[in-house]
């Protein structure tokens, strides 16, 4: 057994995942510059403001990815509970005035000197790590609600509740979706998961009613033209960007919507700029990259021998691909606005670094798998 494990450890990381990551990251750097140049000039009097930040975060993220790629993924299992406790404390701290920083009505950031970070972004990968660790030790009991499902659901509820209080409904929903996928992969009974989903629907309705801005987003999703200059503005401008791109786009750097028409053009709605400048061809290429990432990530999970590695690979792959699906669904008007960015492409610091760190863990799992 030890000999086989050492032999597996000599394998190189999965080259497909590695190249897709670099491709998406490169597309992100180029498109962040293209999408943000006008607003950066208007707000900061520096056309390259967001480009410089994105390059700095991408560099830090790549270093983090290389480090996590070299660390045996089984080590993270020993740190799961400690990481979870630290993350819960950070999620509590961000809600405390004077520690958490409020921006546009949401208290999601903690400033450490000049570098702000979002504990909720850390919570996504920590919950994947915790779920993989907890469930892998209880594979034979996951089908029993009280012995297998109850404890992780309580932890999930605590983390979900703290992130909703920020409020950050998109990230909390992502964590729930990824956790449920991991529970399914671990052997949870479908009837239990479907029952939980059914119970969750009334909760979502209550949350939408309790927060007027969420209700407005949902109504705008149903009919954005009802309020074209208000709640429907984002979706309408996004669809205009996508529609004007045609087959091959208007050309890199030639977007019209980035001239302060489309809000959040370098973060939440960057895929609309991709569609406008690179057309259907460029947008389809990005979709293909995410599809290949999902395919290869799940194949790594299948080819991994131990339960912890399997569940960790499933969680990381689902986390990244699910966010991509939600973001693209929002930009194309298929889903209500959630505030979820496009992994590896959207401008951002905490999200980019934690995503690359998670991919490094996935690459290390691939080094110990039999997939070739």
VENUR-V281222 format. One record per helix or strand. SS is the DSSP state (helix for helix, strand for strand). FROM is the first residue (numbers start at 0). TO is the last residue. If there is no record, write none. Layout:
ss = (SS & SS)
from = (FROM & FROM)
to = (TO & TO)
//
This chain:
ss = (helix & helix & helix & helix & helix & strand & strand & strand & strand & helix & helix & helix & helix & helix & helix & helix & helix & helix & helix & helix)
from = (1 & 14 & 48 & 74 & 79 & 96 & 99 & 105 & 114 & 118 & 138 & 144 & 168 & 189 & 211 & 223 & 232 & 269 & 306 & 349)
to = (8 & 43 & 69 & 77 & 92 & 96 & 102 & 111 & 117 & 135 & 140 & 163 & 185 & 209 & 221 & 226 & 244 & 302 & 330 & 366)
//
